[in-house]
């Protein structure tokens, strides 16, 4: 089935993260388990046809799996069979005629500007290392729009205190530079000096790099103080950054670069929130609206 070869290809050539390669592997194992559990279906890759894959997609949809999840599994199979053809393990790609089901796009959930100002200016953070670290985590998420994985891996050497920027390593090991304000540079410098940090920017009391769940809990704790949003994840602050930038006149291509999106289509989803705000302003301001 060449699953191992495919996973090596994803990690070494495509440079996918460990998390992503595990997801691909699990998708493939689920697919082959489906074939094994259906005695009438042959598990030999040479015998896997368009009809078999179509039956699998139908099975997934009938299992009440989210359309977005089904499409992800289809994407996995598309990459897998394309790899098999490329490596001459297979001559005909059975995925060519598979059309993924349409999913309804959800608008990004974000925190409004007034609430974010309230969080950073009025909410009380504990005194000492933990409180200062947690507030800086919230601020840096909001000021840069970086991902959780990017934040936890920031090292002090990645920050330019003279040129006011931070380097982050995004998806597929793509490095990008994100500008920082003079105010946050001063805060970071003071924080590093005060707590004698010398490698990672965000650490625990033992000066070990913070882990994802810790940061997730920090964000959830403080966002819940000023918002009733159900999913108080770090990604909410990424959505908030992008939406507020657009609402305040930033160019969408600039936001694309700051977020590290490969395609503009991924960034354009934020324009829907901006259009909704414009509609409200129009209705409130125009005498004939």
Secondary structure as GFF3:
##gff-version 3
##sequence-region A 1 289
A	DSSP	alpha_helix	3	12	.	.	.	ID=ss1
A	DSSP	alpha_helix	18	37	.	.	.	ID=ss2
A	DSSP	three_ten_helix	45	47	.	.	.	ID=ss3
A	DSSP	alpha_helix	50	62	.	.	.	ID=ss4
A	DSSP	alpha_helix	67	86	.	.	.	ID=ss5
A	DSSP	alpha_helix	113	121	.	.	.	ID=ss6
A	DSSP	alpha_helix	129	144	.	.	.	ID=ss7
A	DSSP	alpha_helix	148	152	.	.	.	ID=ss8
A	DSSP	three_ten_helix	156	158	.	.	.	ID=ss9
A	DSSP	beta_strand	159	160	.	.	.	ID=ss10
A	DSSP	beta_strand	165	169	.	.	.	ID=ss11
A	DSSP	three_ten_helix	171	173	.	.	.	ID=ss12
A	DSSP	beta_strand	175	179	.	.	.	ID=ss13
A	DSSP	alpha_helix	182	194	.	.	.	ID=ss14
A	DSSP	alpha_helix	212	226	.	.	.	ID=ss15
A	DSSP	alpha_helix	234	247	.	.	.	ID=ss16
A	DSSP	alpha_helix	252	259	.	.	.	ID=ss17
A	DSSP	alpha_helix	264	268	.	.	.	ID=ss18
A	DSSP	alpha_helix	270	285	.	.	.	ID=ss19
###
